Amino acid sequence: MELIINQQIYYSNKESVPLREVAESLMALDEVFKQSSSILEALFPGTTIESVEVFFNELQSGSISEDLFVKFVFGSQENLEKFIDNSRKQLKIEELANKPLLLSAIVITLILSAGYYLLDKDKSSNLNHKIAINGNNNTIIQLTANEFDIEPEKYKSIVEDAINKKLTKNAVKVVRPAKLDEDSSIKVGVDKNLEINNASVKAMPSYIQESEEEDIIEDIKGIELEIRAIDLDSKKTGWHVVAPNLHGKRIKMQLDPTINPDELSKKRKFLANVSVLFSLENGIDKIPKLIFLREIITKKSKNKK
């Protein structure tokens, strides 16, 4: 089964934009909409979105105006009904499709959060650029929280957990056509407050150094983990741990399908076999970004070996 949501994207450029820039931004926007599914799944625990497809309804030249349909494929009527029921309970609306502001806000916060992440990583970045993007992003986050009764910090945390190398590349490409015009901004949806404003457009990086960061995965056996956050409704989001031998800060964790969340929630410290996703910065520093919990080591599992 599927749910179709209409979205409008408007670049306020005064001059014509090269076709290549428009095409690249559209392809990048397609990927950002696809990434929105992870945010929706985190906001509505128990919901599974199998795929996301984006279709053109209309494209106007001059100032770039895109009318799109975003199709969320749930795979079953039961999954769709669960999502709509969660929407009614948590957002107090009949259907998400009748009030697409949430999806518009998610797209903006994904793009702005990715831009801020890139600037924060770059030690030479302009502080005023970070302030501009952060201010714009906080406005959208607060608007979303007020409108849909979502805790601002929870929503912000969910979006930040979704940031990865692919998203940062696409966020830069989405904004790039607007950077060709000194006064341009990008509106998403019909609400006038939902925009990547001109200051943020100027502040967004124009490109990413491809060689600056790579992702690698390593399997590690017998590592000690300390649980810091628990989400019994999801194996993909909400779980965070500290791995003292890897890093001092909290790391997002996903559970293998064989792991029982209820059993895991009773533990605070435990030994485990894991796969760790590292970002490799400057070709030297390995920063753990995500832990896949493969197996909890117990006395029984030790004895088997």
Helices and strands as residue ranges (DSSP letters): E 2-11, H 19-43, E 51-60, E 65-73, H 77-91, G 96-98, H 101-121, H 127-148, H 152-161, H 165-175, G 176-180, E 186-188, E 195-196, H 198-203, G 210-212, E 213-229, E 239-242, E 251-255, H 261-265, E 269-281, E 285-296, H 299-304
